[in-house]
Amino acid sequence: MLSSDKVTCLTHIVLKGLLDKNLITLKDDAAAVRRGIKQAITAELKVGEDMDKAARQKLQSFSKKLIEGSPEWEILYKKFMKEEEVKKGRG
């Protein structure tokens, strides 16, 4: 998970990018828009963490203990992450 400061920094970068490219115009409070962006970023990070946790639990359930970072572990981790993406409607 990113720190709150890093998420806040990303929020400002996203808002500036949207404004610079004229994808949005602000008629109301920019702080409210930033809060919405921050909530969206935080929610996405949470989904990613949940997917990572599920993939790691699958790897830990094997009777043969795999060493994290080994080629076999990496291949299975990617496979399980892809499965989680499909479950979440992201793949």
C-alpha positions in Angstrom: 0.0 0.0 0.0 1.2 3.5 -0.8 1.5 6.0 2.1 -1.2 8.6 2.4 1.3 11.3 1.3 2.1 9.4 -1.9 -1.6 8.9 -2.7 -2.2 12.6 -2.1 0.7 13.4 -4.5 -0.8 11.1 -7.1 -4.1 12.8 -6.6 -2.6 16.2 -7.4 -0.8 14.8 -10.5 -4.0 13.2 -11.8 -6.0 16.3 -11.3 -3.4 18.5 -13.0 -3.2 16.1 -15.9 -7.0 16.1 -16.4 -7.0 19.9 -16.2 -4.0 20.4 -18.5 -5.5 18.1 -21.2 -8.9 19.9 -20.8 -10.6 16.6 -19.9 -12.4 18.3 -17.1 -13.3 21.8 -16.0 -13.7 22.8 -12.4 -16.8 24.8 -11.6 -16.9 23.7 -7.9 -14.4 23.0 -5.2 -11.2 21.4 -6.4 -10.8 19.8 -3.0 -13.9 17.7 -3.5 -12.6 16.5 -6.9 -9.3 15.6 -5.3 -11.1 13.7 -2.5 -12.9 11.7 -5.2 -9.7 10.9 -7.1 -8.0 9.9 -3.8 -10.9 7.6 -2.9 -10.7 6.0 -6.4 -6.9 5.5 -6.1 -7.3 4.0 -2.6 -10.0 1.6 -3.8 -7.9 0.4 -6.7 -4.9 -0.2 -4.4 -7.2 -2.2 -2.1 -8.4 -4.4 -4.9 -4.8 -5.0 -6.0 -3.8 -5.9 -2.4 -6.7 -8.3 -2.2 -5.7 -10.0 -5.5 -2.1 -10.3 -4.3 -3.2 -11.8 -1.0 -5.4 -14.4 -2.8 -2.6 -15.4 -5.2 -0.2 -15.8 -2.3 -2.6 -17.9 -0.3 -3.0 -20.2 -3.3 0.8 -20.5 -3.5 1.1 -21.2 0.3 -1.5 -24.0 0.0 0.7 -26.2 -2.0 2.2 -29.2 -0.2 5.5 -28.5 -1.9 6.7 -25.2 -0.5 7.8 -22.8 -3.2 10.5 -20.3 -2.7 9.3 -16.8 -3.4 11.0 -15.3 -6.4 11.9 -18.7 -7.9 11.0 -19.2 -11.5 8.2 -21.7 -10.6 6.8 -19.3 -7.9 6.8 -16.4 -10.4 5.0 -18.3 -13.1 2.3 -19.6 -10.7 2.0 -16.1 -9.1 1.4 -14.5 -12.5 -1.1 -17.3 -13.3 -3.0 -16.8 -10.0 -3.0 -13.0 -10.4 -4.5 -13.4 -13.9 -7.2 -15.6 -12.4 -7.9 -13.0 -9.8 -8.1 -10.3 -12.4 -10.7 -12.3 -14.3 -12.7 -12.9 -11.1 -12.7 -9.1 -10.4 -13.7 -8.4 -14.0 -10.3 -6.8 -14.9 -8.9 -9.3 -17.3 
